[in-house]
Amino acid sequence: MHLQQVFGNESVTFHGRIERRGGYSIAFPKHSYELDLTRDIPLGGLPADDDWILNANYIDKTFLRHVISYELFIAMNENNIAARTRYVEVHLDGRYNGLYVLMEKLDKSSLSIDKSDSTAFVFKEPHIFQESYLGVTAQKEGNFHQQTYPKIEENNRSLYLESVHNFLLSSSDKDFSTGIQEVFDIDNLIDWHLLLLVTNNSDGILKNFYLYKTDEETPIRIAPWDYDHSFGRDGDNEANMDVRPLEIERSIMFRRLLEYDWYRMLLRQRWEMLNQSELLSENGLSQRVIEKSKRIKAAAERNFEVWPIDDKHYYDANNFDTEVELILQFIRLRHERLREYFESL
């Protein structure tokens, strides 16, 4: 593969491998791609790396849901990590292929893993927040919790993860209250909790995240991933303006945390602070959507000339502006409901 990065009248060519990627989205006509370059390259002004994602963002006509969700999480706390993104227009084999979201791949590099520390690890969508594994099928044989770093055959960290699952499931109330703050980064969990509530990403409670530990001294943290199921749409594009609180208690960790006054207080205080700072306020969220949509509208319209808005995979033929307004309507409804929720918490 030859990758050409174009800035104005200048272009630079790199070498590497490209392959299609995706689970449910693999069936969509516009494909996402994973780039494996031969050396670290700072694509789109992002930090240099050799692994990248070109997300087709096909099912989200606004191209905003992933990008805004990750930006919010990063902005909540300097220790929070999510994929940094850039909008790019892609030509494939000489033909215009539309607007894409260039994303960092969440791996040992982007998650700042200390490779010299044998206790460090990365898991993609491990099952430890589920009360029971009954009915859960491993995507990869011999790697039930989807360990991505280190290579599982070199240092299998699943036994440690099982000990965490047992702690979440079986520890006494006293041991849980003190131990959870040693095992996990509580500030990180609270921010993740708020992101789930604000975006209404019900898929994100038990999947759509990376779980990682950078070194022996640092607790476990979460990095969100795959947020097209958010802001008024489900992951298959079906409209979802439901403003009821998420069934977040499906996670045994969140269910137990919400039993404690100290956690509910911290969650409520964090919500109030992030509203006052405008990051999660109705106005702050709406302005972020409006400003970003203005910047990419022309590129999105060019994309729709190749990938029509009335394709069979969509539930309706909404155009870009109508979809942006749907997100803004969702924010208004959701924020009103969350104000009531936190007053009663």
C-alpha positions as CSV (number, residue, x, y, z in Angstrom):
1,M,0.0,0.0,0.0
2,H,1.1,3.5,-0.8
3,L,-0.4,6.2,1.5
4,Q,-0.3,9.8,0.3
5,Q,-0.9,12.6,2.8
6,V,-1.9,15.8,1.1
7,F,-1.6,19.3,2.6
8,G,-2.5,22.0,0.1
9,N,-0.3,21.6,-2.9
10,E,2.2,19.4,-1.1
11,S,2.0,15.6,-0.6
12,V,4.1,13.0,1.1
13,T,4.0,9.2,0.4
14,F,4.3,6.5,3.0
15,H,4.3,2.7,2.8
16,G,2.4,0.1,4.7
17,R,-0.6,-2.3,4.8
18,I,-4.3,-1.5,4.7
19,E,-7.1,-3.9,5.6
20,R,-10.9,-3.6,6.1
21,R,-12.0,-3.6,9.7
22,G,-15.3,-3.6,11.7
23,G,-17.8,-6.0,13.3
24,Y,-21.4,-5.1,12.6
25,S,-20.3,-2.2,10.3
26,I,-18.4,-4.6,8.0
27,A,-21.7,-5.0,6.1
28,F,-22.0,-1.3,5.2
29,P,-21.0,-0.3,1.7
30,K,-18.5,2.3,2.8
31,H,-15.7,0.4,4.6
32,S,-13.5,1.4,7.5
33,Y,-9.8,0.6,7.3
34,E,-6.9,-0.1,9.5
35,L,-3.5,1.2,8.5
36,D,-0.3,-0.5,9.4
37,L,2.6,1.7,8.3
38,T,6.2,0.7,8.1
39,R,7.3,3.5,10.5
40,D,5.8,6.0,12.9
41,I,4.1,8.9,11.0
42,P,2.3,12.0,12.5
43,L,-0.9,11.8,10.3
44,G,-3.2,14.8,10.4
45,G,-1.0,16.5,12.9
46,L,-1.6,13.8,15.5
47,P,1.4,12.2,17.4
48,A,3.4,9.9,15.2
49,D,2.4,6.2,15.2
50,D,2.5,3.3,12.8
51,D,-1.1,2.0,13.5
52,W,-4.1,4.1,12.5
53,I,-7.9,3.7,12.0
54,L,-9.8,5.3,9.1
55,N,-13.4,5.2,10.4
56,A,-15.9,5.4,7.6
57,N,-18.5,6.7,10.1
58,Y,-21.1,5.5,7.6
59,I,-24.0,5.0,9.9
60,D,-23.7,8.5,11.5
61,K,-24.5,11.1,8.9
62,T,-23.2,13.9,11.2
63,F,-19.7,12.4,11.6
64,L,-19.9,13.9,15.1
65,R,-20.8,11.1,17.6
66,H,-17.4,9.4,17.9
67,V,-15.4,12.6,17.7
68,I,-17.4,14.6,20.3
69,S,-17.7,11.7,22.7
70,Y,-13.9,11.2,22.7
71,E,-13.2,14.9,23.0
72,L,-15.5,15.2,26.0
73,F,-13.8,12.3,27.8
74,I,-10.3,13.7,27.2
75,A,-11.4,17.1,28.4
76,M,-12.8,15.9,31.6
77,N,-9.5,14.9,33.2
78,E,-5.8,15.1,32.1
79,N,-5.5,11.4,32.9
80,N,-8.3,10.3,30.7
81,I,-7.3,8.8,27.3
82,A,-9.5,8.3,24.3
83,A,-8.7,8.2,20.6
84,R,-7.7,11.6,19.2
85,T,-9.2,12.2,15.8
86,R,-9.0,14.3,12.7
87,Y,-11.4,14.7,9.7
88,V,-9.9,13.6,6.4
89,E,-11.2,13.1,2.9
90,V,-10.0,9.9,1.3
91,H,-9.1,8.9,-2.2
92,L,-8.8,5.2,-2.7
93,D,-7.1,3.8,-5.8
94,G,-7.4,7.3,-7.4
95,R,-11.2,7.7,-6.7
96,Y,-12.8,9.9,-4.1
97,N,-14.1,7.7,-1.3
98,G,-15.7,10.3,1.0
99,L,-15.2,11.9,4.4
100,Y,-13.5,9.7,7.1
101,V,-12.6,10.1,10.8
102,L,-8.9,9.4,11.2
103,M,-8.4,7.9,14.7
104,E,-5.6,6.8,16.8
105,K,-5.6,3.1,17.5
106,L,-5.9,2.3,21.2
107,D,-2.9,0.2,21.9
108,K,0.2,0.2,24.0
109,S,1.5,3.4,22.4
110,S,-1.6,5.6,22.6
111,L,-2.5,4.3,26.1
112,S,1.1,5.1,27.3
113,I,1.8,1.6,28.5
114,D,5.1,1.0,30.2
115,K,6.4,-1.9,28.2
116,S,9.1,-2.6,30.8
117,D,6.5,-3.3,33.5
118,S,5.2,-6.9,33.5
119,T,2.0,-5.9,35.3
120,A,0.8,-3.6,32.5
121,F,-1.9,-4.7,30.2
122,V,-4.6,-3.8,27.7
123,F,-8.0,-5.6,27.2
124,K,-10.6,-4.7,24.6
125,E,-14.2,-5.2,26.0
126,P,-13.4,-7.7,28.7
127,H,-16.4,-9.3,30.3
128,I,-15.6,-8.6,34.0
129,F,-18.4,-6.1,34.6
130,Q,-21.0,-8.8,33.7
131,E,-22.5,-10.7,36.6
132,S,-22.5,-14.0,34.8
133,Y,-20.6,-15.3,31.8
134,L,-23.5,-17.5,30.8
135,G,-24.2,-17.0,27.1
136,V,-21.0,-15.0,26.5
137,T,-19.0,-16.3,23.6
138,A,-15.3,-15.6,23.2
139,Q,-14.4,-13.8,20.0
140,K,-11.0,-15.5,20.0
141,E,-10.4,-19.0,21.3
142,G,-8.1,-19.0,24.3
143,N,-8.5,-15.2,24.9
144,F,-11.9,-14.8,26.6
145,H,-11.3,-11.3,27.8
146,Q,-9.7,-10.1,24.6
147,Q,-6.2,-9.3,25.9
148,T,-4.5,-7.1,23.3
149,Y,-1.3,-6.4,25.2
150,P,1.0,-8.1,26.0
151,K,0.6,-11.0,23.7
152,I,-1.4,-13.5,25.7
153,E,0.9,-16.4,25.0
154,E,3.8,-14.3,26.4
155,N,2.2,-13.0,29.6
156,N,-1.4,-14.1,30.2
157,R,-3.0,-11.4,32.5
158,S,-6.5,-13.0,32.4
159,L,-6.1,-14.5,35.9
160,Y,-5.6,-11.1,37.4
161,L,-8.6,-9.9,35.5
162,E,-10.6,-12.8,36.9
163,S,-9.5,-11.8,40.4
164,V,-10.9,-8.3,39.8
165,H,-14.2,-9.9,38.6
166,N,-14.4,-12.0,41.7
167,F,-13.7,-8.9,43.8
168,L,-16.5,-7.0,42.1
169,L,-18.9,-9.9,42.4
170,S,-18.1,-11.3,45.9
171,S,-16.3,-8.8,48.1
172,S,-18.0,-7.6,51.3
173,D,-19.5,-4.1,51.3
174,K,-16.7,-2.9,53.5
175,D,-13.9,-4.4,51.4
176,F,-15.6,-3.2,48.2
177,S,-15.8,0.4,49.4
178,T,-12.2,0.6,50.2
179,G,-10.8,-1.8,47.6
180,I,-12.4,-0.4,44.6
181,Q,-10.5,2.9,45.0
182,E,-7.2,0.9,45.1
183,V,-8.0,-1.3,42.0
184,F,-9.6,1.4,39.8
185,D,-9.0,5.1,39.1
186,I,-12.2,6.4,40.7
187,D,-12.0,9.8,38.9
188,N,-11.7,7.9,35.6
189,L,-14.7,5.7,36.4
190,I,-16.9,8.7,37.3
191,D,-16.0,10.4,34.1
192,W,-16.8,7.2,32.2
193,H,-20.1,7.0,34.1
194,L,-21.0,10.6,33.1
195,L,-20.1,10.0,29.5
196,L,-22.4,7.0,29.3
197,L,-25.2,9.0,30.9
198,V,-24.8,12.1,28.7
199,T,-24.4,10.2,25.4
200,N,-27.0,7.5,26.3
201,N,-24.6,4.8,25.0
202,S,-26.3,1.7,26.4
203,D,-23.9,-0.4,24.3
204,G,-21.0,1.2,26.2
205,I,-21.9,-0.2,29.6
206,L,-20.6,-3.8,29.0
207,K,-18.6,-3.3,25.8
208,N,-17.2,-0.5,23.6
209,F,-14.3,0.3,25.9
210,Y,-10.7,-0.6,26.6
211,L,-9.5,-1.5,30.1
212,Y,-5.9,-0.9,30.7
213,K,-3.2,-0.6,33.4
214,T,-0.1,1.4,32.5
215,D,2.2,0.2,35.2
216,E,2.3,-1.4,38.7
217,E,1.8,1.9,40.5
218,T,-1.2,3.1,38.4
219,P,-4.8,1.7,38.9
220,I,-6.9,0.3,36.2
221,R,-8.5,2.9,33.8
222,I,-11.1,2.9,31.1
223,A,-10.8,4.3,27.6
224,P,-14.1,4.6,25.6
225,W,-14.4,3.3,22.1
226,D,-17.1,3.0,19.4
227,Y,-19.6,5.8,20.2
228,D,-21.9,5.8,17.1
229,H,-24.5,4.4,19.5
230,S,-25.1,7.8,21.1
231,F,-26.7,11.2,21.0
232,G,-30.1,10.1,19.7
233,R,-29.2,7.1,17.5
234,D,-28.5,3.4,18.1
235,G,-25.5,1.7,16.6
236,D,-27.6,0.5,13.6
237,N,-28.9,4.1,12.9
238,E,-32.3,3.6,14.5
239,A,-33.5,6.8,16.2
240,N,-33.3,6.6,20.0
241,M,-34.5,9.7,21.8
242,D,-35.2,7.8,25.0
243,V,-34.2,10.2,27.8
244,R,-34.7,7.7,30.7
245,P,-31.5,7.0,32.7
246,L,-29.5,4.1,31.4
247,E,-29.8,0.7,32.9
248,I,-26.3,1.2,34.1
249,E,-26.8,-1.3,36.9
250,R,-26.3,-4.0,34.3
251,S,-22.7,-3.5,35.2
252,I,-22.0,-5.1,38.6
253,M,-19.4,-2.5,39.3
254,F,-21.7,0.5,38.7
255,R,-24.5,-1.3,40.6
256,R,-22.4,-1.7,43.6
257,L,-20.8,1.8,43.4
258,L,-24.3,3.4,43.4
259,E,-25.1,1.8,46.7
260,Y,-22.6,4.0,48.5
261,D,-23.3,7.6,49.6
262,W,-19.7,8.6,48.9
263,Y,-19.8,7.6,45.3
264,R,-23.2,9.2,44.6
265,M,-21.9,12.4,46.2
266,L,-18.7,12.4,44.0
267,L,-20.7,11.6,40.9
268,R,-23.2,14.4,41.6
269,Q,-20.4,16.9,42.4
270,R,-18.5,16.0,39.2
271,W,-21.7,16.5,37.2
272,E,-22.3,19.9,38.7
273,M,-18.7,21.0,38.2
274,L,-18.6,19.9,34.5
275,N,-21.9,21.8,34.0
276,Q,-20.5,24.9,35.5
277,S,-17.4,24.7,33.4
278,E,-19.7,24.4,30.3
279,L,-18.1,21.2,29.2
280,L,-21.3,19.1,29.9
281,S,-23.8,21.9,30.1
282,E,-26.7,22.0,27.6
283,N,-25.2,25.1,26.1
284,G,-21.7,23.8,26.0
285,L,-22.6,20.5,24.4
286,S,-24.9,22.3,21.8
287,Q,-22.3,24.8,20.9
288,R,-19.7,22.1,20.4
289,V,-22.1,20.3,18.0
290,I,-22.9,23.5,16.1
291,E,-19.4,24.7,15.7
292,K,-18.0,21.3,14.6
293,S,-20.9,20.7,12.2
294,K,-20.2,24.0,10.5
295,R,-16.6,23.1,9.9
296,I,-17.3,19.7,8.2
297,K,-20.6,20.4,6.4
298,A,-19.1,20.9,3.0
299,A,-17.0,17.8,3.3
300,A,-20.0,15.8,4.5
301,E,-22.1,17.0,1.5
302,R,-19.3,15.8,-0.8
303,N,-19.4,12.5,1.0
304,F,-23.1,12.1,0.3
305,E,-22.6,12.5,-3.4
306,V,-20.8,9.1,-3.2
307,W,-22.7,7.5,-0.4
308,P,-26.4,8.6,-0.6
309,I,-28.4,9.5,2.5
310,D,-31.3,7.3,1.5
311,D,-29.4,4.0,1.4
312,K,-31.2,0.9,2.6
313,H,-29.0,0.7,5.8
314,Y,-30.6,4.0,7.1
315,Y,-34.0,4.2,8.9
316,D,-34.8,7.5,7.2
317,A,-33.4,9.9,4.5
318,N,-32.4,12.7,6.9
319,N,-29.8,15.0,5.5
320,F,-26.8,16.5,7.4
321,D,-28.7,19.5,8.8
322,T,-31.6,17.4,10.0
323,E,-29.3,15.0,11.7
324,V,-27.5,17.7,13.5
325,E,-30.8,19.1,14.7
326,L,-31.7,15.6,15.9
327,I,-28.5,15.7,18.1
328,L,-29.4,19.1,19.4
329,Q,-32.9,18.0,20.3
330,F,-31.5,15.0,22.0
331,I,-29.2,17.2,24.1
332,R,-32.1,19.4,25.2
333,L,-34.2,16.4,26.2
334,R,-31.4,14.5,27.8
335,H,-30.1,17.4,29.8
336,E,-33.5,18.1,31.3
337,R,-33.9,14.5,32.3
338,L,-30.4,14.3,33.8
339,R,-31.0,17.4,35.9
340,E,-34.0,15.6,37.5
341,Y,-31.9,12.4,37.9
342,F,-29.1,14.1,39.7
343,E,-31.4,16.1,42.0
344,S,-32.9,12.8,43.1
345,L,-29.6,10.9,43.4
